[in-house]
Amino acid sequence: MRRHNRRRGTTLAELLVAAVFLGAAASGLIGSTVYTAKRAEISRKRAVVLAVMKNEFEAARAAAKSSSLSPSTRTVTYSNGGKLANASGTALPTDGLPMSTISIADKVTVTRKVTAISGMPKLFQVEVTGAWEGDSSYASTGSKTLTLTAQVRVGE
């Protein structure tokens, strides 16, 4: 009696099906990685804008403490293509956060509006709005404007 020693292996069709499945999984992984990178960039930009807005808001609180706060509107544009600094190149305080090392290439515009609250002579509403310009590829993802609003009492 003669024995046939057939080798069992993988057919070409099985290899092609496996390659298709691996390709589909890899393209999904790459797509999610690109999406995550875009969202991380947007979050980074928002963090920088919030740091600048906090700086403006704290300036209004300091003015209220020294009783020098009055109704006004102030707009400042921050952009030097380098570290987080105002238009004159002065570095902004960031409370020791690692954001002080984040470079910002986009233009950030911050507007601080102080209005008196009627009937309350020592109470003011402070509204700080931050907006940034960025890459057009991010135009459809997320807001490019943030607003903080709070009430501040003069002398406190």
Stockholm file with secondary structure:
# STOCKHOLM 1.0

chainA/1-156         MRRHNRRRGTTLAELLVAAVFLGAAASGLIGSTVYTAKRAEISRKRAVVLAVMKNEFEAARAAAKSSSLSPSTRTVTYSNGGKLANASGTALPTDGLPMSTISIADKVTVTRKVTAISGMPKLFQVEVTGAWEGDSSYASTGSKTLTLTAQVRVGE
#=GR chainA/1-156 SS CCCCCCCCCCCHHHHHHHHHHHHHHHHHHHHHHHHHHHHHHHHHHHHHHHHHHHHHHHHHHHHHHTTCCCSEEEEEEECCSSBSBCTTCCBCCCTTCGGGGCBCCSCEEEEEEEEECTTCTTEEEEEEEEEECCCGGGTTSSCSEEEEEEEEETTC
#=GC SS_cons         CCCCCCCCCCCHHHHHHHHHHHHHHHHHHHHHHHHHHHHHHHHHHHHHHHHHHHHHHHHHHHHHHTTCCCSEEEEEEECCSSBSBCTTCCBCCCTTCGGGGCBCCSCEEEEEEEEECTTCTTEEEEEEEEEECCCGGGTTSSCSEEEEEEEEETTC
//
